[in-house]
Amino acid sequence: MPNTKTAWKNLRKSEKRRMRNQSIKSATKTEIKKFNKLIEEGMVEEARSYLPRVYKKVDMAASKGVFHKNKAARIKSRLTNKLNQAVTQESSSLTQP
């Protein structure tokens, strides 16, 4: 436990930051899960229109320091690749008789 007033204050501040970061991280993960669910269900067009919303959440988390900027870039890249694969699979299944 903290011994000084400043240590107590730092404890309160870090708890507030932890709660804020936890909330932002959870909301971001929820958006990513919704996007992944759209891909799994084969709703490629809906996923394509949903992707900017996910990007915004990830970028906001990175700007607030919840995610490192490289992690945010990696997440966005993986989501884009997943969408592109789904589009490719959908188009190839349409062209085959």
Secondary structure, DSSP 8 states (H G I E B T S, - for coil): ---SHHHHHHHHHHHHHHHHHHHHHHHHHHHHHHHHHHHHTT-HHHHHHHHHHHHHHHHHHHHTTSS-HHHHHHHHHHHHHHHHHHHHHHHHHHH--
